[in-house]
Amino acid sequence: MMKFIDTHTHLYDEAFDGDLDEVILKIKESGVVKCLFPGIDKSTYERQSRCAEKYKGFVYEAMGLHPTSVGENWKDELDFVFSCFKSKKYIAVGEIGLDGYWSKDFMTEQKIVFAEQLKLAKKLDLPVIIHLREATDALFEVFDSFKREDLPCGVFHAFSGSYQMYERLSKYGNFMFGIGGVVTYKKAGVAESIVNIPLDKLLLETDSPYLTPVPNRGKRNDSSNLVYIAEKIAQVKGLSVEEVAEATYENACRLFGL
């Protein structure tokens, strides 16, 4: 049976209240053997931690301050993230990054928070999980403030950019690119991009309960839908699903030390 790793899922979200045990069983039956939880902020910490503890050995945690959670109290939130790494072991620093879609009011603070968490990851020798939405110029501004050797490795979560963007980002270090349900959408340009992106640079993710792939688009997403993402990647790259499953599994293990 093919083995999959969902490198980005929010199974601890309230959307799964009431039937998470059944969902986890379905996920395992689909071939998913590991799931990675990204951190968001202080408000989601307890829910994420409880869920990860309940499914220990199947679920692995990252911790970080999400860019949309950067506001007036950003210093307190950032201090909380740093304190978490002093008391608990995580596989990555994330979900971190920049988001100009919902608001640009705290973009200056977002850049500070992003830079500080990049430094934390490098210090701890951990990969980062990067969220980037409508803030490309700001991201390169932050990256350019570092020496290349001072940036950690990591993954660009929910990558939907062009091949040219892949090339530009790759110049800054050893980054992988998380491919989710969007790749199955008819007008998604990322399907064309991944034709030329090497398979050893790709990871599978769902971002569940969001971004459900075809044929289940419109329904609540969960990690059992990874197979549809793998099938689409296999289709556009002219590979078998088994090849995509094996490569992305090994990629995730290598990046996150699983």
C-alpha positions as CSV (number, residue, x, y, z in Angstrom):
1,M,0.0,0.0,0.0
2,M,1.2,3.5,-0.8
3,K,2.3,5.6,2.2
4,F,1.6,9.4,2.4
5,I,2.5,12.2,4.8
6,D,0.3,15.2,5.1
7,T,2.8,17.9,5.8
8,H,0.2,20.6,6.6
9,T,-3.2,19.9,8.2
10,H,-5.3,21.6,10.8
11,L,-7.2,18.5,12.0
12,Y,-7.3,20.2,15.4
13,D,-9.7,22.8,13.9
14,E,-13.2,23.1,15.3
15,A,-14.5,21.7,12.0
16,F,-13.6,18.3,13.2
17,D,-15.3,18.5,16.6
18,G,-17.5,15.5,17.0
19,D,-16.1,13.0,14.6
20,L,-12.3,13.3,14.6
21,D,-11.8,9.7,15.7
22,E,-13.7,8.5,12.7
23,V,-11.8,10.9,10.4
24,I,-8.4,9.8,11.7
25,L,-9.4,6.1,11.0
26,K,-10.5,7.1,7.5
27,I,-7.2,8.9,7.0
28,K,-5.1,6.0,8.1
29,E,-7.1,3.6,5.9
30,S,-6.2,5.9,2.9
31,G,-2.5,5.3,3.4
32,V,-1.6,8.4,5.3
33,V,0.9,7.4,8.0
34,K,1.9,10.8,9.4
35,C,0.3,14.2,9.7
36,L,2.0,17.5,10.6
37,F,0.2,20.2,12.6
38,P,1.4,23.8,12.0
39,G,1.0,26.2,14.9
40,I,-1.0,29.4,14.6
41,D,-0.9,31.4,17.8
42,K,-1.6,31.3,21.5
43,S,-5.3,30.9,21.1
44,T,-5.0,27.6,19.2
45,Y,-2.1,26.2,21.2
46,E,-4.2,24.1,23.7
47,R,-6.4,22.6,21.1
48,Q,-3.5,21.7,18.9
49,S,-1.5,20.2,21.8
50,R,-4.4,18.1,23.1
51,C,-5.1,16.7,19.6
52,A,-1.4,16.0,18.9
53,E,-1.0,14.2,22.3
54,K,-4.1,12.1,21.7
55,Y,-2.8,10.8,18.3
56,K,0.9,10.8,19.3
57,G,3.0,8.8,16.9
58,F,0.7,9.7,14.0
59,V,0.7,13.5,14.5
60,Y,3.8,15.7,14.7
61,E,3.8,19.4,15.7
62,A,5.3,22.6,14.5
63,M,5.0,25.9,16.4
64,G,5.0,29.4,15.1
65,L,3.2,32.7,14.9
66,H,1.0,32.9,11.8
67,P,1.2,36.2,10.0
68,T,-2.5,36.9,10.2
69,S,-2.2,36.6,14.0
70,V,0.3,39.5,14.1
71,G,-1.5,42.5,15.6
72,E,-1.2,44.9,18.5
73,N,0.0,42.2,20.9
74,W,2.6,40.7,18.5
75,K,5.4,40.9,21.1
76,D,3.4,38.8,23.6
77,E,2.5,36.3,20.9
78,L,6.1,36.0,19.7
79,D,7.4,35.6,23.3
80,F,4.9,32.8,23.7
81,V,6.2,31.0,20.6
82,F,9.8,31.3,21.9
83,S,8.7,29.9,25.3
84,C,7.1,26.9,23.7
85,F,10.4,25.8,22.2
86,K,12.0,25.9,25.6
87,S,9.5,23.4,27.1
88,K,8.6,21.2,24.2
89,K,10.1,19.5,21.1
90,Y,8.8,20.5,17.7
91,I,9.7,19.3,14.2
92,A,9.6,22.8,12.6
93,V,9.0,26.5,13.2
94,G,5.8,27.3,11.5
95,E,3.4,28.4,10.3
96,I,5.2,31.6,9.8
97,G,5.5,34.1,6.9
98,L,3.7,37.1,5.4
99,D,0.2,37.8,4.4
100,G,-1.0,40.9,2.7
101,Y,-4.3,39.5,1.6
102,W,-6.4,40.0,4.7
103,S,-4.7,43.2,5.9
104,K,-1.5,45.2,5.4
105,D,-2.0,47.2,8.6
106,F,0.8,45.3,10.4
107,M,3.1,44.4,7.5
108,T,6.0,46.1,9.2
109,E,5.4,44.0,12.3
110,Q,4.9,40.9,10.2
111,K,8.3,41.3,8.7
112,I,9.9,41.7,12.1
113,V,8.1,38.6,13.4
114,F,9.0,36.6,10.3
115,A,12.7,37.5,10.6
116,E,12.8,36.7,14.3
117,Q,11.3,33.2,13.7
118,L,13.7,32.6,10.8
119,K,16.5,33.3,13.2
120,L,15.0,31.0,15.8
121,A,14.7,28.1,13.3
122,K,18.3,28.6,12.3
123,K,19.5,28.6,15.9
124,L,17.6,25.4,16.7
125,D,18.5,23.8,13.3
126,L,14.9,23.3,12.4
127,P,13.1,23.8,9.1
128,V,10.4,26.5,8.6
129,I,6.9,26.3,7.2
130,I,6.3,29.5,5.3
131,H,3.0,31.0,4.5
132,L,3.1,33.6,1.7
133,R,0.1,35.4,0.3
134,E,0.2,38.7,-1.6
135,A,3.4,39.8,0.1
136,T,6.1,38.7,-2.3
137,D,8.1,41.9,-2.3
138,A,8.0,42.0,1.5
139,L,9.3,38.4,1.6
140,F,12.3,39.1,-0.6
141,E,13.0,42.2,1.5
142,V,13.2,40.0,4.6
143,F,15.3,37.3,2.8
144,D,17.7,39.9,1.5
145,S,18.4,41.1,5.0
146,F,20.0,37.7,5.7
147,K,23.1,36.1,4.3
148,R,22.1,33.0,2.4
149,E,23.9,30.7,4.8
150,D,21.9,32.2,7.7
151,L,18.5,31.2,6.3
152,P,17.0,27.9,7.5
153,C,15.7,25.3,5.1
154,G,12.0,24.7,4.9
155,V,8.9,24.5,2.8
156,F,6.7,27.1,1.1
157,H,3.2,26.0,2.2
158,A,0.4,25.9,-0.4
159,F,2.7,26.9,-3.2
160,S,0.8,28.3,-6.2
161,G,3.4,30.3,-8.0
162,S,5.0,30.2,-11.4
163,Y,8.1,28.2,-12.2
164,Q,10.0,31.5,-12.3
165,M,8.9,32.1,-8.7
166,Y,10.1,28.6,-7.8
167,E,13.5,29.4,-9.3
168,R,13.8,32.8,-7.6
169,L,12.9,31.3,-4.2
170,S,15.3,28.4,-4.6
171,K,18.2,30.9,-5.0
172,Y,17.8,31.7,-1.3
173,G,18.4,28.2,0.0
174,N,17.2,24.6,0.3
175,F,13.4,25.0,0.1
176,M,10.7,22.5,-0.7
177,F,7.2,23.4,-2.0
178,G,4.0,22.1,-0.5
179,I,1.4,21.2,-3.1
180,G,-2.3,21.0,-2.0
181,G,-5.8,20.7,-3.4
182,V,-5.5,23.9,-5.5
183,V,-3.4,21.9,-8.1
184,T,-6.6,20.0,-9.0
185,Y,-8.6,23.1,-9.8
186,K,-9.2,23.8,-13.5
187,K,-7.7,27.3,-13.6
188,A,-4.7,26.6,-11.3
189,G,-1.5,27.7,-12.8
190,V,0.6,25.7,-10.3
191,A,-0.1,22.5,-12.3
192,E,1.9,24.0,-15.2
193,S,4.6,25.1,-12.7
194,I,5.2,21.6,-11.2
195,V,5.9,20.1,-14.6
196,N,9.4,21.4,-14.4
197,I,9.9,21.5,-10.6
198,P,11.9,18.4,-9.6
199,L,10.0,15.8,-7.7
200,D,12.6,15.9,-4.9
201,K,11.4,19.4,-4.1
202,L,7.7,18.6,-3.7
203,L,5.7,17.8,-0.6
204,L,2.0,16.8,-0.3
205,E,-0.4,18.7,1.9
206,T,-4.1,19.3,2.4
207,D,-4.3,22.4,4.6
208,S,-7.5,20.7,5.8
209,P,-10.2,21.6,6.5
210,Y,-9.6,24.1,3.7
211,L,-8.8,23.8,0.0
212,T,-10.4,20.5,-0.7
213,P,-9.3,18.9,-4.0
214,V,-11.4,17.8,-6.8
215,P,-13.5,15.5,-6.8
216,N,-14.5,16.5,-3.3
217,R,-14.3,20.3,-3.7
218,G,-16.9,22.0,-1.6
219,K,-16.8,19.5,1.2
220,R,-14.7,19.6,4.4
221,N,-11.2,18.6,3.6
222,D,-9.1,16.0,5.4
223,S,-5.9,14.1,4.9
224,S,-7.5,11.2,3.1
225,N,-7.7,13.5,0.1
226,L,-3.9,13.4,-0.4
227,V,-4.3,10.7,-2.9
228,Y,-6.1,13.0,-5.3
229,I,-3.3,15.6,-5.1
230,A,-0.7,12.9,-5.7
231,E,-2.7,11.6,-8.7
232,K,-2.8,15.1,-10.2
233,I,1.0,15.6,-9.7
234,A,1.6,12.2,-11.3
235,Q,-0.6,13.1,-14.3
236,V,1.2,16.4,-15.1
237,K,4.6,15.0,-14.5
238,G,4.0,11.7,-16.5
239,L,4.8,9.6,-13.4
240,S,2.9,6.8,-11.5
241,V,1.1,7.7,-8.3
242,E,3.3,5.2,-6.6
243,E,6.4,7.2,-7.7
244,V,4.9,10.5,-6.4
245,A,3.9,8.9,-3.1
246,E,7.3,7.4,-2.5
247,A,9.2,10.5,-3.4
248,T,7.1,12.9,-1.4
249,Y,7.2,10.6,1.6
250,E,11.0,10.5,1.5
251,N,11.1,14.3,1.0
252,A,9.0,14.9,4.1
253,C,11.0,12.5,6.2
254,R,14.2,14.2,5.1
255,L,13.1,17.8,5.7
256,F,11.4,17.2,9.0
257,G,13.6,14.5,10.4
258,L,10.7,12.0,10.7
